[in-house]
């Protein structure tokens, strides 16, 4: 994570912080154009690391909304023994992809789509489910990165109220 932080500092971002060893980077940037930032970060990381790194940016407000979204009200998803994962995609999930995802729901796996986020309630551990992140990407037709809701909530608290003009936290994994 220190090397990843250095890469973001090399790009000229300020207040760069990393959070747990999963590619979560918080930073401030002068531009608010998320798509341009994603492309710039991806090009730089590819050049520096020698492999492609899909990058997904969210503003502090977007991250807070994602963390607080009740995808499965009253189900207990996200509580002890009932993991809830959130996949971040670059663009909103198309209706036909969402429909395909809903067709793979079963007694273990349930899904909810909200814009660029896909919520996965797994009634067992991820390792015991037949569903995977790769399968999700294939169904939605684009790269995504997944985090446990606990991690997303901690990130939302970390970015809390940042100064106006703060750029999005990125998840470069």
PABAMI-624307 format. One record per residue (C-alpha): residue number from 1; residue in one letter; y, z, x. Coordinates in pm, 1 decimal, decimal comma. Each point is the difference from the previous one (the first is absolute). Last residue first. Layout:
residues N
NUM:a:Y:Z:X
...
end
This chain:
residues 173
173:x:-294,0:-754,0:-796,2
172:x:374,4:-17,0:12,0
171:x:114,7:227,1:-279,6
170:x:370,3:-22,0:0,1
169:x:266,0:237,9:-116,7
168:x:280,9:-193,6:-157,5
167:x:349,7:-23,8:136,5
166:x:263,8:262,1:-39,3
165:x:319,3:-142,6:-147,2
164:x:90,2:321,8:-177,4
163:x:-119,7:299,7:200,4
162:x:-349,3:130,7:-57,6
161:x:-101,1:211,3:-298,6
160:x:-365,8:63,6:57,5
159:x:-152,6:-206,0:279,1
158:x:-235,3:284,3:90,6
157:x:-67,8:92,6:-363,6
156:x:-101,9:-356,7:-82,2
155:x:-221,5:-8,1:310,5
154:x:-178,2:316,7:-115,2
153:x:-54,2:-153,5:-344,8
152:x:-140,3:-318,2:151,6
151:x:-236,4:200,9:221,7
150:x:-126,9:201,3:-298,4
149:x:-39,6:-322,8:-201,3
148:x:-249,6:-124,1:258,7
147:x:121,7:-315,2:169,4
146:x:-96,6:-366,8:-23,9
145:x:142,2:-309,0:163,6
144:x:13,1:-336,0:-170,9
143:x:-43,1:-363,2:101,5
142:x:2,8:-266,3:-271,7
141:x:-221,5:-165,6:-259,4
140:x:-21,5:291,5:-243,1
139:x:-380,4:-21,0:-20,1
138:x:-52,3:-72,7:370,9
137:x:237,3:277,9:103,5
136:x:-181,9:246,6:-226,8
135:x:-337,6:-104,2:142,4
134:x:130,9:63,4:349,9
133:x:129,4:341,6:-106,0
132:x:-346,3:89,4:-117,3
131:x:-190,6:64,0:-324,6
130:x:-367,1:97,6:11,8
129:x:102,3:363,8:-19,4
128:x:-179,3:266,8:199,8
127:x:228,3:-29,2:303,8
126:x:311,0:18,4:-217,1
125:x:-117,3:338,9:-120,9
124:x:-88,3:41,8:-365,2
123:x:190,2:-59,4:-322,6
122:x:217,9:-255,1:178,2
121:x:338,9:-52,3:-161,1
120:x:156,1:-310,1:156,0
119:x:373,0:-56,9:-51,7
118:x:130,1:-345,6:85,6
117:x:364,0:-26,4:103,4
116:x:220,3:-309,2:12,1
115:x:89,4:14,2:-368,9
114:x:-198,8:279,8:-162,2
113:x:-370,8:-75,8:-8,4
112:x:-257,8:253,0:-115,7
111:x:-360,7:14,1:110,6
110:x:-316,7:195,9:-77,1
109:x:-305,7:42,2:220,4
108:x:-299,9:225,4:-58,4
107:x:-117,5:-76,1:-354,3
106:x:107,3:-363,5:37,3
105:x:307,9:-216,1:46,2
104:x:-75,2:-346,2:142,1
103:x:149,9:-185,3:-298,5
102:x:331,0:183,8:42,7
101:x:40,2:-160,5:342,4
100:x:-48,3:-348,1:-144,4
99:x:266,2:74,1:-264,5
98:x:239,6:120,5:269,9
97:x:-63,8:-319,1:195,7
96:x:73,8:-207,8:-309,7
95:x:322,5:193,2:-63,0
94:x:126,4:-50,6:356,8
93:x:37,5:312,3:213,5
92:x:360,1:56,0:101,4
91:x:80,2:-95,5:358,9
90:x:-69,7:155,1:339,8
89:x:-287,3:220,9:-106,0
88:x:-34,5:377,2:27,0
87:x:-331,3:153,9:-99,6
86:x:8,4:351,1:-141,1
85:x:-305,2:222,5:10,3
84:x:-99,8:275,7:-237,2
83:x:-290,0:228,7:82,0
82:x:-168,8:210,6:-268,7
81:x:-164,4:302,2:165,2
80:x:319,8:202,4:12,0
79:x:284,0:-175,9:-176,6
78:x:125,3:-355,4:41,2
77:x:-153,1:-110,5:-327,0
76:x:-13,6:297,8:-238,3
75:x:-31,4:-232,6:-297,8
74:x:300,0:124,3:-200,2
73:x:214,8:-300,8:83,7
72:x:-169,5:-267,4:214,1
71:x:275,9:-193,8:178,4
70:x:254,5:280,0:-19,8
69:x:262,9:-127,7:244,1
68:x:148,5:278,5:214,2
67:x:-104,1:-133,9:340,2
66:x:91,3:-357,2:-92,5
65:x:342,6:104,5:-127,1
64:x:63,1:198,6:318,8
63:x:-105,5:-295,5:217,0
62:x:228,6:-233,1:-192,2
61:x:292,9:240,5:40,0
60:x:-65,8:41,6:374,2
59:x:-8,0:-378,2:35,2
58:x:-338,2:-165,7:41,7
57:x:-113,6:-243,2:268,1
56:x:-346,7:-148,0:44,6
55:x:-104,6:-144,9:335,6
54:x:-313,7:-198,4:79,1
53:x:-76,2:28,8:371,4
52:x:-121,1:-312,9:175,3
51:x:-144,6:29,5:349,0
50:x:125,0:-14,7:358,1
49:x:167,5:338,7:-2,4
48:x:355,5:-83,4:109,6
47:x:20,4:-353,8:-139,1
46:x:-178,8:86,7:-323,4
45:x:210,4:315,5:-30,6
44:x:322,5:-198,5:40,9
43:x:-96,2:-271,7:-245,4
42:x:-114,1:259,0:-257,3
41:x:318,3:205,8:39,9
40:x:224,0:-304,3:-46,7
39:x:-198,3:-124,9:-300,1
38:x:9,3:341,7:-169,1
37:x:370,7:39,9:77,0
36:x:81,0:-339,3:-151,0
35:x:-194,3:89,9:-315,3
34:x:168,4:341,3:-20,0
33:x:356,1:-134,7:17,6
32:x:192,3:328,5:22,8
31:x:132,8:-63,8:348,5
30:x:133,7:263,7:238,2
29:x:-331,2:176,3:39,8
28:x:-117,0:359,7:-41,8
27:x:-354,5:102,4:76,9
26:x:-322,4:152,8:-128,7
25:x:-329,1:-127,7:139,2
24:x:-343,1:47,3:-153,9
23:x:-263,0:-171,2:214,7
22:x:-296,1:224,2:-74,9
21:x:15,8:270,9:263,8
20:x:209,3:248,2:-194,2
19:x:369,6:-64,8:-57,3
18:x:217,8:-190,9:242,4
17:x:372,7:48,6:37,6
16:x:279,3:-240,5:92,3
15:x:351,7:133,0:-61,1
14:x:144,9:-336,2:102,4
13:x:-135,3:-353,2:2,2
12:x:90,4:-224,3:294,0
11:x:-322,8:-203,5:15,7
10:x:-90,5:189,2:317,4
9:x:20,3:320,9:-206,4
8:x:-263,3:-143,7:-233,8
7:x:-228,8:-81,8:292,8
6:x:57,5:347,0:146,8
5:x:-116,1:161,9:-325,5
4:x:-318,9:-206,4:17,9
3:x:-60,2:116,9:356,4
2:x:56,8:363,7:-105,0
1:x:-249,5:-54,7:-286,0
end
